[in-house]
Amino acid sequence: MYSRLARQEPQQALPVTLDGVFDAFARSAYLKALGCRRLDLPEGSVLLLENIQGVASGAALTVSRVLYERGSPQFQGELHFATWGEPIFEAVLAALLAHKAPRCMRKLEVSTPGSDATLIGYAVATANGLKLVQSVAELRGLSIDANASLDDEQVAPLRAQLEAIARDEGRSCAVADRVETANEEAGRTEQALHYFAAARLLEEVSEERGTPFRSAIASLESQLADRDAIRITRIPASLAQGCRQLLFDVSPSAKSPDNYYVDVPRFMFPVLYDAARREAEALRVGREHLTVGAVIERLRREAEHALAPEPEKWSHRQQDHASRASIQL
């Protein structure tokens, strides 16, 4: 999976990178006219700054982390890392942005369907016709026709092109949202299954609900010490039907189609023990008064709420906070 993502990464280049901005600064005719110049050193490149308002003469910018952190014997000046939030970098940006964009380029901004995001591009007149520019890297080697003047009608095809890109981006975002929702649902179902399985195990080792929880959990760990797996039975259909793409298969019982079972392997036992102990602590009852019955009820309740719609979960949290407050009072 990670190899595939790495192969896809070059196709999803960021529109603006520090290296790209630094290169644009270094090639800027305006900055060169002010006296700024690029200096290439063995450790990296620097942009020597001159005549920038608020910047001392001789200050320099770099995007080389090695040069910034270790310095260079060939450069002893005031060095700053070129990134957003750095005052010297922001001063150079301000100097460039103080000028209006020439008439040979137009900013285009379209909305992305299904989100609040917008997609921005620039229509640029070049020696070879109009071009849609979406990243700083695309400016390299671009021969701009500075004498051109663009109007709405001329840039309409490029706006349509940008809108098509935005629609594709919107579809990708929609897929990502669906995947995220599916992952969240799977996580909540897995958590509910842990709660229910822990409750069922405690029921198996406890004949009386009034048994102290501490002795019940100790008995459970002792009984399962040599087991490679344990079958959790009587899982209700309401829970089993939501179990999709989980760590374990939840299967219907041959004797009772309305009940399901799951085989839990040994490495998951500590997860179930921890779930029981965590909910036992949440009850905030002294050890001598904490019964296994109270913990089982808590676990079953948490299993139900893990699968409940958000409004029900919120109500459950409010009730839980209220009960804790009353205990503290």
PATOR-762127 format. One record per residue: x, y, z of N, C-alpha, C, O in turn; residue in one letter. Coordinates in pm, whole numbers, plus 50000, padded with zeros to 5 digits. Example, Ala and Ser with C-alpha at 12.3 -4.5 7.8 and 13.67 -1.06 7.14 Angstrom:
BEGIN
513194943150780512304955050780513204967050780514244966850846a512854977550708513674989450714512905000350787513415011450804s
END
This chain:
BEGIN
500834988050000500005000050000500875012650000500625022049925m501915012550086502755024450095503575026449967503855037849929y503945015449901504655016649774503755022949670504205031249590s502465019149669501535024749574501335039749600501295047749506r501225043549728501065057649762502295065649720502185076949674l503475059549737504705066449700504755068649548505215079049502a504255058649472504225060349326503235071049283503445077749183r502165072649359501145082449326501535096549367501015106249312q502445097749462502785110749519503245120949415502815132449421e504115117049319504535127049221503385132649139503465143849089p502295124949123501155129449046500285139249126499375145449071q500545140549255499745149049341500615159949403500565162349524q501395166349318502325176549367501535188349425500475191949376a502095194049531501475205549593501585217749500502595219449432l500565226149498500625237949410501705247849452502265254849368p501985248349581502995257749631503915250249727503445244049823v505205250949702506205245049792507235255749824507375265549751t507955253749932508995263349968510075264049861510555274849827l510455252449807511465252349701510975260149580511725267649518d509695258349547509145265449432509095280349454509405288049363g508695284549573508625298849604510025305049603510225316049551v510985297849662512355302849664512885304649522513525314649490f512595294849436513045295649298512395307549226513035314549148d511085309749255510385321149195510985334249243511135343649165a511325334949371511975346949425513295349449351513595360549308f514085338749339515425340149281515365344349134516295350749084a514265340749064514145344148922513355356948899513205361248784r512855362949006512015374848992512805386748935513825390948991s512315391848825512975403448763512885415548855513795423848859a511785416648928511595428049018512625427749130513255437949161y512805416049193513775414949302515205416949251516045422849318l515455411849131516785414049073517035428949051518155433749072k516005436149009516145450548986516435458049115517075468549114a515955452549227516225458749357517635455749407518115461949502l518295446149343519655442549385519755429149453520835425149497g518635422049463518665408649525519305398849427519145400049305c520035389149480520675379349392520825365949462520875365149585r520885355649382521015341849433522485338249446523305341549359r522825331449555524185326849578524125311949608523515307849707l524765303749524524775289249541526015284949618527135287749576d525805278249729526895273549815526875258249817525875252249779l527945251849861527975237249868526855231649958526335220849933p526495239150061525475234450154524055237650109523095232350165e523915246250007522595250249961522635264349904523695270649901g521505269049860521425282349797520825292549893520015289149979s521255305149877520685316149955520275327149859520815328449750v519295335149903518885346949828519295359149908518735361950014l520295366449857520785378449925519805389849897519485392549781l519345396350002518285406349991518835420549999519705423650080l518295428949914518675442949913517435451449885516585447649804e517355462849953516305472849927514885467649945513965471649874n514725458650042513395453950079512995461150207513735460950305i511845467550206511405475350323511325466450447510695455850445q511975470850554511945463550680512975452550691513015445450791g513825451050589514835440450588516215446850581516485455050493v517095443050673518455448550675519215444050551519075432750506a520025452950497520845449750381521785438250414522435438250519s521875428350325522755416950347522075405050409522665394250414g520825406550458520085395050510519815385450395519775389450278a519615372850429519445362750323518395352550363518125350250481a517795346450261516815335750280517355322850222518105322950124l516965311550281517315298450227516215288550258515465290250354t516115278050177515225266850208516035254250236515475243350250v517335255750245518205244450278518275243050430518805251850498s517745232250482517775230050627519185227750676519545231850786r519995221150594521385218750632522125231950646522825234250745v521965240550548522625253550553522115261950669522895268450738l520795261850691520215269950797520675265250935520955273451022y520745252050955521095246651087522595246451113523025248451227e523395244151009524845242451030525675254250981526825255851021r525075262550893525815273850841526805269750734526895258050697g527555279650685528565277150582529745286450605529555298250635s530955281350591532125290150606532185300750497532905310650510p531435298650387531455308250278530385319050291530285328050207q529565317950399528545328150419528425331150568528125322250648f528665343350605528625347350745527535357650774527505363550882q526655359750678525615369950695524445365150779524455354250835g523425373650786522205370850863521295361750778520765365850675e521125349250823520405339350744519045336150807518945334350928l518015335550723516655332450769516085321050684516385319850566h515265312750748514645301750674513395306850604512545313250665f513295304050476512195309150395510935300850415510735290650350a510095305450506508835298550531507805308550581508155319350627t506545304650572505465313450616505555315850766505765306550844w505385328250806505505331950946506855338050980506985344751082g507855335750896509175341850914509095356350865508775358550748e509355366450951509185380550914509925384750787509385392450707p511135379850768511905383850649511245378150522511145385050421i510815365650530510125359350417508825366950386508515369750271f508075370150492506815377450474507065391250415506245396250338e508185397450449508505410750395508755410050244508345418950170a509435399450200509675397750056508355395449984508125401049877v507485387050042506165384749984505385397749973504765400549870l505415405650080504675418250081505175427549972504385434449908a506495427749950507065436349846506565432349708506325440849623a506425419249687505955414349557504455416249540503975419849433l503705413849647502245414749639501735429049642500555431549620l502625438449669502205452549669501865457149528501195467349510a502315449849428502035453449289500855445449237500735433449263h499985451949164498845445149105499325435548997500325437848930k498555424648981498885415048876498765421848740497845429648719a499665418848650499585425048516498335420348442497755410048477p497935427748341496725424748266496865412148181495885407248125r498065406948172498285394848093497955382148171498115371048120c497485383848296497075372148374495825375448455495625386948496m494995365348477493755367048552493635355748654493875344148623r493255359448776493015349448878491645343048857490655350048838k491585329948861490345322548847490075314748974490985308249028l488865315249023488505308249147487145301749129486165308449095e487085288549151485835281049136485605272849261486545269249332v484345269849288484005261749406484155246949375483995242649260s484465239249478484565224649466483255218449510482875219949627t482535211449422481235205649458481335196649581482255188549593p480355198149670480295189549788481165194049903481255186850003g481805205749893482655210550002482665225750000482155232049907s483265231550104483395246150113484695250950049484965262950046d485485241649997486785245149941486635251649804485645249549734a487615259649769487665265649635488975261449568489965258549634t488945261349438490135258049359490555270649284489745277249219l491835273749295492355286249236493375282949128494215274149144i493285290249019494255289248913494435302948849493735312548883g495375303748759495615316548691495635314348541496285305248490y494895322948472494965323148326496115332348289496125344048326a497075327048214498275334748181498465335048030498415324747963v498675346847978498965348347836500445345647812501305352147872a500735336247724502125332847695502375334447545501455337147468t503615332747507503975333747365503305322847283503185324047161a502865312247351502215301047281500715300547307500085290247283n500135311447354498705311647381498395311647529499285312847612g497105310447562496685310447702497035297347770496975286647710l497405298447897497745286547975497145287648114497165298348175k496615276448164496105275848300497255271748392497815260948378l497585280448486498685277748580498095274948717497335282948771v498455263348774497935259448905499005257449010498695254549125q500255258748972501325256949070502495266149037502665270448923s503275268849138504455277349119505435270749023506105277548945v505505257249029506445250048944506145252148795507055251748712a504865254448761504485256348621504965269548565504925271648443e505435278548650505935291448603507315290248540507725298548459l508055279648580509415278148527509375275948376508645267448326r510165283648307510255282148161509085288148086508995286647964g508175294948156507005300648092507375314148029507885323048097l507095315647899507375328147830506095336547829505215334347745s505995346047922504775353947940504715365247839505695372247814i503525366847781503295377847687502835389947769501645391647794d503785398347809503475409647897502615420247830502045428747898a502505419947699501735430147629500265426247613499445434347568n499925413947649498545409347632497645415147741498115419147847a496345415447712495355420047809494165410447802493495409447699s493905403447910492885392947910491555398247961491505406248054l490455393447897489115396947944488365384047978488885373047958d487125385448029486355373948073486115363947961486185351847983d485835368847842485545359847731486765351447694486625339647661e487935357347700489155350047665489485339047766489955328347729q489235341947893489615332147996488505321948023488715312748103v487325323347959486195314247984486575299647963486205291348046a487295295947854487675281847837488545276547951488405265047991p489435284948002490305280648113489505279448242489785270748325l488505288048260487635286948377486865273548371486715266748472r486375270048251485675257348234486605245648263486195235648322a487855246848222488845236448249489075235048399489175223848450q489155246348470489365246148614488135240348685488285233148784l486945243248636485725237748695485675222648679485205215648769e486145217448565486195203048543487155196448643486875185748696a488275203048666489235197848765488615197848904488795188448981i487865208648935487215209649065486185198549084486035193249194a485475195048977484495184048988485185170849018484695162949099r486325168548953487085156348981487575156249126487525145949193d488035167849173488485168849311487325166249406487485159749510e486135171449370484955169349453484595154749465484235149949573g484695147349352484415132949357485415125749445485045116749520r486685129649436487705123349521487435126049668487595117249752s487015138449699486705141949838485505134049888485475129750004c484515132049799483325124449839483695109949871483185104249967a484575104049788485035090349815485775089749948485575080450027v486635099649971487395099950097486455101050217486685094650320a485395109150202484425110550311483715097250338483495093650454d483365090050231482695077150249483605067050317483175059450403r484875067050277485835057950339486015061350487486065052450572v486095074250517486235078450656485035074250739485175069350851e483825076150682482615072150753482585057150777482225052650886t482975049350675483005034850689484005030550796483735021450875a485155037150800486175033850901485675037051042485905029451136n484985048551055484455052151186483405042151232483385038251349e482535037951141481505028251176482125014951215481685008551310e483155010651141483834998151174484494999051311484464989551389a485105010651341485745012551470484755011951585485025005751688g483585018351566482565018151671482015003951690481754999751803r481824996651580481324983051591482324973951660481954965651743t483604975651626484654967651691484674970551841484824961451922e484534983251877484514986952018483304980852089483424975852201q482134981252022480934975352080481114960452101480674954952202a481774953852005482014939452017482934936452134482744926452204l483934944952156484824943052271484044944052402484204935752492h483204954252412482404955952534481514943852558481454938552668y480814939552452479884928452468480634915552502480204907952589f481764913052435482534900952462483044900852605483024890452670a483514912352654483984913152793482854910252890483054903252989a481654915452861480494912852947480144898052948479854892453054a480154891652830479814877452822480824868952898480434859352965r482094872152889483114864452961482934865753111483064855853184l482624877653158482414879653301481174871953347481154866753459l480174871053264478974863353299479304848553312478744841653398e480194843553228480544829353229481264825253357481094814053404e482064834453412482874830653529482224834853660482754831953767v481084841653653480444846853775479044841153789478154844053710s478854832953891477534827253916476594837553977475384837153954e477134846654056476334856754123476744870654076477934873754064e475754879054048476044892754006476674900954119477304911154094r476504896354241477074903654353478524900254380479114905654474g479104891454299480514887854316481404900154296481184907954203t482384902054382483284913454365483954913054228484424902554183p484004924354163484594924854029486054920654032486514913653942f486784924654133488214921554139488454906554135489364902054065r487664898754208487844884254207487364878154076487914868154030s486324884154014485794878853889486804880553775487004871353697a487424892153766488384894353658489624885953679490234881353582i490024883853804491164875253833490854860853795491704853953739a489644856353824489224842853788489184840953637489564830453586s488724851353566488654850653420490054849353361490264841053272l490984857253408492354856553355492984843153384493734837853303e492674837453499493224824453536492664813453445493414804853398s491374813753421490734803353340491174803853194491204793553127q491504815753145491894817053005493404816852984493874818552871l494154814653090495614815453082496194805752980497174809052913a495604793852968496144783652877495304781852752495534772352676d494364790452728493494789152611494084796652492494644807452508r493954790852374494414797552252493334806352192493614815752118d492084803152225490964811052174489764808452263489734798852339a488774817252254487544815652331486374819552240486444829352166i485314811652247484134814652166483144822752248482714818652355r482794834252196481794842852259480454840052191480314842152071i479484835452267478194831652210477104841652250477334850952326t475934839252195474734847252223474924862152192474444870852264r475634864752082475744878552035474444882151964474054875151870i473764892552005472474895951944472614899751798473644904951756p471574897151723471584900251580471784915151554472424918951457a471234923651643471354938151626472814942551624473164952151555s473674935551700475084938651702475804931651587476644937651519l475484919051565476174911251462475974916951323476884916551240a474784922151296474494927251162475324939651128475494943051011q475844946251229476684957951204478144954351195478984963051169g478474941551216479874937151215480304933851073480094922751026c480894943451006481374941550871482844945850864483224956350917r483634937650800485054940550779485774943250912486564952550923q485484934951012486154936251140487314926451148487604919351052l487974926151263489104917151279488674902551278489444893751238l487444899751322486974886051335485624884451268484834893951260f485364872451221484074869451159483044866351267483294858451357d481884872751256480764869951346479794861151269479244865251167v479574848851319478804838951245477494835851316477414836551439s476464832351239475174828651300475244815051367475934806051319p474524813651476474484800951546473584791151472472514794851424s474024778351461473224768251392471954765151470470924761751411a472004766351602470844763151686469854774651691468644772451699k470344786951687469464798451698469904809251599470874816351625s469194810551486469584820251384469614834751434470244843351373p468904837251545468864850951597470084854251682470294865851718d470884844251714472084846351793473324843151710473284834651621n474414850051742475654848351668476794845351764476664846651886y477934841151706479104838551789480344843651717480344845851596y481404845351795482684849351739483784842451817483704841251939v484814837851747485964831451810487064841951827487594847351729d487384844751952488374855051984489724848452013489794840052102v490784851951940492094845951963492764851252090492364861452145p493764844052133494454846952258495004861152266494934867552372r495544866252155496184879452162495184890552191495584901652227f493874887652176492864897752204492364897252348491634906252390m492744887052425492264886152563492584898752644491704904052710f493844903652639494154915752718493284927752680492984936052765p492864928652554492004939752512490674939052584490134949252626v490134926852599488864925152667489014927752818488144933952880l490114922952875490354925853017490444940853041489854946053136y491174947652955491354962152970490014969452956489754979053029d489174964852863487864971152845487044969952973486384979453015a487084958053035486324955853159486864964653271486094970853343a488184965153286488784973153393488524988153371488264995553466r488584992453247488375006653217486955010853254486755021553312r485975002653220484595006153252484315004453401483465011353456e485024995253465484884993753610485355006453681484725011053775a486485011953635487005024253694486065035953667485935044953750e485395035753551484485046653516483275047253608482635057753619a482965036153675481835036153768482135043853896481235048153967l483435045453924483875053154041483245047854170482675055354250r483365035054187482885028254309484085021654375484945016254307v484135022154508485235015954579485355001154549484344994554521g486554995854553486784981854517485924972154598485434962154546r485764975354725485014966154812483534966154778482824956854816e483044976554709481624977254674481354974954526480194974554483h482404973254447482234971554303481924957054270482754948254292l480744954654216480314941054184480474938354034480494947653953t480584925454000480704921753860479424924953785479464928053666v478284924353855477014927453790476964941853742476454944453633g477484951153822477494965253783478384967453661478044975453573a479514960453657480424962053544479814956053417479944961753309v479154944553432478504938253316477444947553258477364949253136i476634953553343475604962853296476244974753226475754979353122e477324979753282478024991053222478574987253084478444995052989r479174975553072479734971152946478654969552838478834973552724l477524963752877476424961952782475864975552738475514977552621r475774984752833475274997952801476225005252706475785012052613r477515003852730478505010252642478495004052504478715010952405e478254990952496478164984352366477004989952285477124992252165a475864992252352474694997952284474965012152237474595015852126e475605020052322475835034052289476935035752183476945045752111h477855025952175478885026752071478285026151933478845031551837a477125019551921476455018251792475295027851776474635027851672l475035036051878473885044951874474165057051785475325060751766a473115063351731473295075851656473895086651746473815085651869p474475096651686475175107151760474315114051866474815116051977e473045117851840472245124451944472095115752068472125120752181p471925102452047471785093552161473075092752240473065092052362e474205092852168475505092452236475695104852322476205104152434k475285116252266475455128852340474615128452467475075132652574w473385123552456472515122452573473125113252676473065115752796s473725102352627474365092752717475535099352790475715097252910h476325107252718477475113852783476995123752889477585124752997r475935131152857475415140752954474935133753080475205138353191q474215122453063473745114953178474915109553260474885109453383q475965105053188477115099553256477825110253338478205107953453d477995122353278478645133353349477795137353471478345140353577h476475137353455475595141153565475705131253680475735135153796a475775118353645475875108253750477195109253824477255107453946s478265112353750479575113953815479575126053908480135125654017r478915136853862478855148953945478095146254074478485150954181a477015138554064476235135654184477025127054283476895128654404s477855117954226478685109554314479705118154386479935116454506i480325127654311481325136354373480705145254480481325147854583q479455149954455478795158354556478455150254679477895155754775l
END
